[in-house]
């Protein structure tokens, strides 16, 4: 059911644009709240979480929309929050809510889309279908949202609506389960699900893409003893994904980081730009493009991408702020790097990359005690920490002084001979 006339629409409290934390985008803007799991089994929440993520991922493909990142949207999970609050805190006009009940081979999904600026319910619908119809339900919801928001689709947009996932329901359910584990930061459990999904359907490109991303997270943030194996696994999985479907943005994003690690900066930028073109509303893709740009000395471009990432993901800014800290550090703006990374650590005290940059920046402005204190924090998180842990995110071939800074911090009693 779609309400086209405000007179007949249920009224809700109107939000003033002036109250918003951010300026309203100049295109239709939407936040998709985590769908509530109303199944009898709480363990079925992976299904509602995965379904929400799939809808968000589908909407992020359209450059004519502004879609808040799932990380920010998921800060509202399990909370009884008003759509007006969501609109004000995220700076969006539309808010989508939903609930999911999954019982054996049936699924009931209810959704409603609110125009908070004009103060009325724009669209609401219920789907009571067989579980095997989940693919068509997702497509219907996406199309209804685009129609309600009066989004004019170009030919390339229409082709994105038709992008094939998998015909294997079991593989798709494993994918959703894996996505659910990623929200719990259970990377090993998510990897197992993604591996099972691609085993069930060897042509399921998205399963390879998700697995590649999980390996990448392990490389960037996981135990140092396994990080290079994680990079190898990410490379192998991303290339398999690209062989099946080279239009998946997640594959481009992972390949871009791999090129970056190998110091192939032009290739890294090319891959990350492809990711942004195919995933224009992805805060993560924008952030990794910024990382590639700053390693090529294109700092101002990098900062613009980071600002875009922060706007798309305002409530979970840790990744973008970390990359901002790296950019400032490489520009020699050490105090700005400290400010950015301190914000990250306040939000996420175990965020190793931000702690690493913070230690380097403190050292660069001769705040050695604070630098060493930060190193001790890192060692409490990762006891076998070494200077090698800095290499991936802080340096290229021209950064010859970083190792000596780190060695002095890690071994303060060993002074260099004059």
Buried (B, 14 or more C-beta within 10 A) or exposed (E): EEBEEEEEBEEBEEBEEEEBEBEBBEBBBBBBBBBBBEBEEEEBBBBBBBBBBBBBBBBBBBBBBBBBBBBBBBBBBEEEBEBBBBBBBBBBBBBBBBBBBBEEEEBBBBBBBBBBBBBBBBBBBEBEBEBEBBBEBBBBBBBBBBEBBEBEBEEEBEEBBEBEBBEBBEBBBBBBBBBBBBBEEBBEBBBBBBBBBBEBBEBBBBBBBBBBBBBBBBBBBBEBEEBEEBBEBBBBBBBBBBEBBEEBBBBBBBBBBBBBBEEBBEBBBBBBBBBBEBBBBBBBBBBBBBBBBBBBEBBEBBBBBBBBBBBBBBBBBBBBBBBBBBBBBBBEBBEBBBBBBBBBBEBBEEBBBBBBBBBBBBBBEEBEEBBBEBBEBBEEEBEEBEBEBBBBBBBEEEEEEBBEBBBBBBEEEEEEEE
